[in-house]
Amino acid sequence: MIGLNRSITNVNLFAERLRRTRTARGLSQTALAGACGLSQSAIANYESGSRRMAKDIFTLAEALDVNPIWLALGTGPQEPLPPPAETRTSYQLAESGPIHKLAPWPFAGISPDEYWSLPADARAIVENTLASLIKSLQKTG
């Protein structure tokens, strides 16, 4: 028998974890897209499964206040781990619902303002470069 109040921590697909977490946070696709710097159609594509894995996993996780590894892979704790006290910074997202504390910015040497001041094409280059570097380090590690 399937329980109707199943926890979202046991959701197997990225698309389901994203959709259920977004709705549990009371956010529309448009609001989440705005918080991440993505389009509403990108969020819809992730949630429908037509885009398999988000290259924007960290921005999505930050906006949803969840652990990016849990959001991407479904493993580990759903809630983000607290950062060291000296690097804590909090951001908030508000829509027509409750205000949610967001995950901390992951880069101590780069401010969020520096990153978000870049044009969209430059941010895409930064994201692609970081994704490539992570893949390279995972293969050598």
C-alpha positions in Angstrom: 0.0 0.0 0.0 1.3 3.4 -0.9 1.0 6.1 1.7 -0.3 9.5 0.5 1.9 11.5 2.9 5.2 10.0 1.6 8.2 12.1 2.5 9.9 13.9 -0.3 13.3 12.6 0.9 12.5 9.2 -0.7 11.8 10.6 -4.2 14.0 8.8 -6.8 14.1 11.1 -9.8 15.7 14.5 -9.9 12.6 15.9 -11.7 10.3 14.7 -8.9 12.6 16.0 -6.2 12.8 19.4 -7.8 9.0 19.7 -8.4 8.0 18.4 -4.9 10.5 20.6 -3.1 9.5 23.6 -5.1 5.8 23.1 -4.3 6.6 22.3 -0.7 8.4 25.6 -0.4 5.3 27.4 -1.9 7.1 28.6 -5.0 5.8 28.8 -8.5 8.1 27.8 -11.4 8.4 31.5 -12.3 9.5 32.4 -8.8 12.1 29.7 -8.6 13.3 30.6 -12.1 13.8 34.2 -11.0 15.7 33.2 -7.9 18.0 31.0 -10.0 18.5 33.3 -12.9 16.8 30.7 -15.2 13.7 30.9 -17.4 10.4 29.4 -16.3 10.6 27.0 -19.3 14.0 25.7 -18.0 12.4 24.9 -14.7 9.4 23.2 -16.5 11.9 21.2 -18.6 13.7 20.0 -15.5 10.5 19.0 -13.8 9.1 17.2 -16.8 12.3 15.3 -17.2 13.1 16.5 -20.7 16.3 18.0 -19.2 17.9 15.1 -17.3 20.3 16.8 -14.8 20.6 20.4 -14.0 23.8 22.1 -14.8 22.3 24.8 -12.5 22.1 22.4 -9.5 23.8 24.7 -7.1 21.6 27.7 -7.8 18.5 25.5 -7.7 19.6 24.0 -4.4 20.4 27.4 -3.0 17.0 28.8 -4.0 15.2 25.8 -2.6 17.3 25.6 0.6 18.3 22.0 0.1 21.5 20.0 -0.1 22.7 20.1 -3.8 23.9 16.5 -3.6 20.5 15.4 -2.4 18.7 17.4 -5.1 21.0 16.0 -7.8 21.4 12.4 -6.7 18.8 11.8 -4.0 21.5 10.8 -1.5 22.6 12.4 1.8 20.5 14.7 3.9 17.9 16.9 2.2 18.6 19.9 4.3 21.9 21.7 3.6 24.7 21.4 6.2 25.4 24.7 8.0 28.6 26.5 6.8 31.5 27.3 9.1 30.6 30.3 11.3 33.1 32.6 9.7 31.6 32.2 6.2 27.9 32.3 7.0 25.8 34.5 4.8 22.0 34.2 4.4 19.8 35.3 1.6 16.0 35.3 1.5 13.5 34.6 -1.3 9.9 35.9 -0.9 6.8 35.4 -3.0 3.2 35.3 -2.0 4.1 32.8 0.7 6.5 32.4 3.6 10.1 33.6 3.4 12.7 30.9 3.2 16.3 31.1 4.3 18.6 30.1 1.4 21.7 28.0 1.4 25.0 29.9 1.9 27.1 31.1 -1.0 29.7 28.3 -1.6 32.7 30.4 -2.7 34.6 32.4 0.0 36.8 34.2 -2.5 34.0 35.3 -4.9 31.1 37.4 -3.7 27.6 36.7 -5.0 27.4 40.3 -6.2 30.5 39.8 -8.4 29.0 36.7 -10.0 25.5 38.1 -10.5 26.9 41.3 -12.0 28.2 39.3 -14.9 26.1 39.1 -18.1 24.2 35.8 -18.5 26.6 34.6 -21.2 29.6 35.2 -18.9 27.8 33.4 -16.0 27.2 30.4 -18.4 30.9 30.3 -19.1 31.7 30.3 -15.4 29.2 27.5 -14.8 30.5 25.4 -17.7 34.1 25.9 -16.6 33.3 24.9 -13.0 31.3 21.8 -14.2 34.2 20.7 -16.4 36.7 21.2 -13.6 34.6 19.2 -11.2 34.3 16.4 -13.7 38.0 16.4 -14.3 38.8 16.4 -10.6 36.3 13.5 -10.0 38.0 11.4 -12.7 41.5 12.0 -11.3 40.4 11.6 -7.6 
